[in-house]
Amino acid sequence: QKEVEQDPGPLSVPEGAIVSLNCTYSNSAFQYFMWYRQYSRKGPELLMYTYSSGNKEDGRFTAQVDKSSKYISLFIRDSQPSDSATYLCAMTDTGNQFYFGTGTSLTVIP
Amino acid sequence: ETGVTQTPRHLVMGMTNKKSLKCEQHLGHNAMYWYKQSAKKPLELMFVYNFKEQTENNSVPSRFSPECPNSSHLFLHLHTLQPEDSALYLCASSQVGSGTDTQYFGPGTRLTVL
């Protein structure tokens, strides 16, 4: 069983739609959860960071962590063409080793 | 320069060549990482350095050799690579033990092995 599971997509939505991206994980020791955005031919860029369970909002982005279900989500409201990228979830327990999903490819159509 | 920088951005090499990738972090972090990113696969952790000491080596072939001369610089020395080693090589840094454990990535080196 993989440590982190993420649907690779691709996901295609019209501009203005709400996007939901998800990851599941198997290790209950994970405490720190991250979402990265990676544009084509660029390195991953940290988008959201959360510790333990709960919600965190930053502009159009909301990250949710449900540790009881081992499930994390990233919501994008009012999606824009500039949001078109691959979104990677990542998590760690101690900060020494990070575990990544495969990434979900998102296209927002104008 | 800010954040994490990597050079070169693109590299094409033959199987008998020797080359090096360079990474520099300007964030004052104490840990640095090398990852390999291939299409449709999760990021593969290759090496971890905490306080300049190598703490992880995830069964990486010996044709990849890391070097960390100080907490700001990280190298990946390459020799006699195989075509399947073609990938995006990403460097990252973090501040381990800070309570905000997360990683910051460089732009990557796109490596093609002919």
Contacts between the chains, C-beta under 8 A, distances in Angstrom:
chain1	res1	chain2	res2	distance
A	2	B	42	7.7
A	4	B	42	7.0
A	8	B	40	6.6
A	32	B	101	5.1
A	32	B	102	6.7
A	34	B	102	5.4
A	34	B	103	7.7
A	36	B	105	7.5
A	41	B	108	8.0
A	41	B	110	7.0
A	42	B	107	5.6
A	42	B	108	7.2
A	43	B	4	7.7
A	43	B	6	7.7
A	43	B	90	5.5
A	43	B	105	4.0
A	43	B	106	5.2
A	43	B	107	4.5
A	43	B	108	4.7
A	44	B	43	7.9
A	44	B	90	7.3
A	44	B	105	4.7
A	45	B	105	7.3
A	46	B	102	6.1
A	46	B	103	7.5
A	46	B	104	6.3
A	46	B	105	7.9
A	49	B	100	7.1
A	49	B	102	5.1
A	88	B	43	7.3
A	90	B	103	7.5
A	92	B	101	5.9
A	94	B	101	7.6
A	95	B	94	6.5
A	95	B	96	4.9
A	95	B	97	6.8
A	95	B	98	8.0
A	95	B	101	3.0
A	96	B	31	7.8
A	96	B	48	6.8
A	96	B	50	7.2
A	96	B	55	6.8
A	96	B	56	7.4
A	96	B	96	6.4
A	97	B	45	6.5
A	97	B	48	7.0
A	97	B	56	6.5
A	98	B	33	7.9
A	98	B	45	7.3
A	98	B	103	5.9
A	99	B	42	7.8
A	100	B	42	4.6
A	100	B	43	4.2
A	101	B	42	6.2
A	102	B	40	6.5
A	102	B	41	6.4
A	102	B	42	5.0
A	103	B	42	7.7
